[in-house]
Amino acid sequence: MRVLLTGGSGFIAAHVLDILLQQGHSVVTTVRSQEKASKIAENHKQVGKDKLDFAIVEDIAQEGAFDKAVVSDPPFEAVIHTASPFHFNVTDVQKELLDPAIIGTTGILKSIKKSAPSVKRVVITSSFASIVNPYKGTWPEHTYSEADWNPISAEQAVENPANGYRASKTFAEKAAWEFVEQEKPNFSIATMCPPLVLGPIVHYLNSLDALNTSNQRIRDIMMGKAKDEIPATGTFIWVDVRDLALCHVLAIEKEEAANKRFFITTGYFSNREIADIISKNFPQYKDGLPSSSTPGGEYPKEGIFKVDNSNVVKTLGVKFRNLDDSITDTVKSLQAVGA
Ligand code: NDP
């Protein structure tokens, strides 16, 4: 298939790109600068221009940002839209989080409808942020599934960056489903809703200082920041980036994925478990790691919500990696950039 992948410089997209190429697809990926395109090209030297090419889209929040990128010869059959800001270092939630997420999503759908009639499937990276109800806390009596929607309001969205990020994913995904319902385009969509994504980074796009948001806790634990107290875990559910990337590719390949929402999680983790795995497999970091008597990083005493990932297992047929393998591979990848 000929595939357009947005945000090819991102943590998740780098793995999506690798799997697309391994499966024999031909890919154009959007990045924000020629410098990023060159880094990716340099690290995929064995791949010809017919299999991997680039389009520069500097800011997905601009109206019509994707108008040119969706046009290709040969034409695209599928689009995977991963680009969206995922960090909390913002001063203007509307401009820096909400606009790129929402306008980025509706913008690419409009451009495809207008100028890329050959596209049959659009896969959108949403998030567990669009499923979770943050106002219910650990909610032990509840089972999260694709049926749940984050109830966050427009007013709550701009209260702080954490709300802003969760709202950006919720509103963007809702806007995508509304687009399909109202515009009845020639393509179907599938949305991917992962919680915390852990797993190896690609060395050519990263450094320890500029690490993607979701792996920062692993770097911090390795670097001794949890020695005296393990930070609170937060979401308690995760997925490995390679499993998530495979889900993205299967969602363009499988007819059954059409117009489905996928809650993609392996299951539970805690920051204490991450520290224990690093301690067991990498004794060189032991001095900076917490011990069994260090406080923090536990599961909540009252219990935790349950998760139903049966839709993704049944429809996409993925087998999930375990936490030990994921953390071990992530640590090795961080060592490659100097940890
Ligand atoms: P990254 O920060 O590594 O990737 C984000 C990508 O989006 C980068 O390529 C970035 O480009 C691009 N981007 C951000 N803002 C803009 C913009 N205004 N214009 C153009 N490009 C932009 O994060 P992840 O790979 O972790 O996240 C990818 C997707 O997955 C996001 O949609 C995120 O919300 C979602 N997600 C991630 C989770 C996780 O735990 N990692 C969990 C759930 C969902 P550049 O690097 O050049 O800024």
Boltz pocket constraint, residues with backbone or C-beta under 6 A from the ligand:
constraints:
  - pocket:
      binder: B
      contacts: [[A, 6], [A, 7], [A, 8], [A, 9], [A, 10], [A, 11], [A, 12], [A, 13], [A, 30], [A, 31], [A, 32], [A, 36], [A, 57], [A, 58], [A, 59], [A, 60], [A, 61], [A, 81], [A, 82], [A, 83], [A, 84], [A, 85], [A, 86], [A, 100], [A, 125], [A, 126], [A, 127], [A, 128], [A, 169], [A, 192], [A, 193], [A, 194], [A, 195], [A, 196], [A, 197], [A, 198], [A, 212], [A, 213], [A, 214]]
      max_distance: 6.0
